[in-house]
Amino acid sequence: MLFTYLSSGVAVPRVVGLSEAKAKAAVRASGLRAVTHRAYIDGVDTGVVARQRPAKGELDKQATVDLWVSRGPLHVAAPALRGLTTRRPAGRWPTRVCWATRARFGRPPSRRGTSHTRSPKPEAR
């Protein structure tokens, strides 16, 4: 017995690299629905589609196509370092080296007056 498959779906348009408005218009013109998600993506201008799912193939009419629209690169503000020096504090802290990363770090802050201090030694009788 031979079965034939008649496709009633529509082809998914490739909209990566288009502006959000043009991408939505292309998806709607093919009879599909567009759902947009926003993400910070390096190397992609703000308002441009960086990713879509599904990327290709056929879908039923009114199926959903997910579009990820770039918010641009994620900028992190640097702290104000003007006026700070690289001098070590008074007194010498012992320097230790982390065996895994070989990073150097100094003595941790004192915990005096907290519940983490050792109790005094019991007095001898």
C-alpha positions in Angstrom: 0.0 0.0 0.0 1.4 3.4 -0.9 0.6 6.5 1.2 1.0 10.0 -0.1 1.5 12.9 2.2 0.0 16.2 1.2 1.6 19.1 3.1 -0.8 21.6 4.4 1.9 23.6 6.2 3.7 26.8 5.3 7.4 27.3 5.0 9.1 29.1 7.8 10.8 32.3 6.5 14.4 32.9 7.5 14.4 36.3 9.4 17.7 36.3 11.3 19.5 39.5 10.6 16.3 41.5 9.9 14.8 44.3 12.1 12.1 43.3 14.5 9.4 45.0 12.4 10.4 43.4 9.1 10.8 40.0 10.7 7.3 40.1 12.3 5.8 41.2 9.0 7.5 38.3 7.1 6.3 35.8 9.6 2.8 37.1 9.6 2.8 37.2 5.7 3.5 33.5 5.7 0.5 32.8 7.9 2.4 32.2 11.2 2.4 34.0 14.5 5.6 35.7 15.9 6.5 35.7 19.6 9.4 38.0 20.5 11.9 37.5 23.3 14.6 40.0 24.2 18.2 39.2 25.1 21.5 41.0 25.5 23.6 39.6 22.6 27.2 40.7 21.8 27.9 41.5 18.1 24.2 42.1 17.2 22.8 45.5 16.9 19.8 46.6 19.1 16.4 45.6 17.5 17.8 43.0 15.1 16.7 39.4 15.2 19.6 37.2 16.4 17.9 33.8 16.6 14.7 32.1 15.6 13.0 28.8 16.4 12.2 26.9 14.3 15.0 28.0 11.9 13.5 26.1 8.9 10.9 23.6 7.9 7.2 23.7 7.6 4.5 24.5 10.2 0.8 24.5 10.3 -1.0 27.8 9.7 -1.1 30.0 12.8 1.8 28.1 14.5 4.2 30.1 16.5 7.7 31.2 15.5 9.9 32.4 18.4 12.2 35.4 17.6 15.0 36.5 19.8 15.6 40.3 19.4 18.9 41.8 20.5 19.0 44.4 23.2 22.6 45.0 22.2 25.7 44.1 24.2 25.4 43.9 28.0 27.3 46.9 29.4 28.6 46.7 33.0 29.7 49.9 34.6 33.2 49.9 35.8 33.8 51.2 39.3 35.5 54.5 39.9 39.2 53.8 40.4 40.5 57.3 40.1 42.6 58.3 43.2 43.1 54.8 44.5 46.6 53.5 45.0 48.2 50.1 44.8 50.1 50.4 48.0 49.8 47.6 50.5 48.3 48.3 53.8 50.5 48.9 56.9 51.9 45.7 58.2 52.6 42.6 56.2 49.8 40.1 55.5 50.8 36.6 54.8 50.2 35.8 51.2 48.8 32.5 50.2 48.5 30.9 46.8 45.4 28.9 45.7 46.6 25.6 44.4 43.8 25.4 41.7 44.0 28.9 40.2 47.5 30.0 41.4 45.8 33.2 42.5 47.3 35.1 45.4 45.1 36.3 48.2 45.7 37.9 51.6 44.6 37.2 55.1 40.8 37.2 55.5 39.2 39.8 57.8 39.3 39.2 61.5 36.3 37.5 63.0 36.8 38.7 66.6 33.6 39.4 68.4 31.5 36.9 66.3 30.2 33.5 67.2 33.1 32.0 65.1 35.8 32.8 67.6 37.4 30.1 69.7 36.4 29.7 73.3 39.1 30.4 75.8 41.2 27.5 77.0 40.0 26.1 80.3 42.3 27.0 83.2 44.5 24.3 84.6 43.6 23.2 88.2 
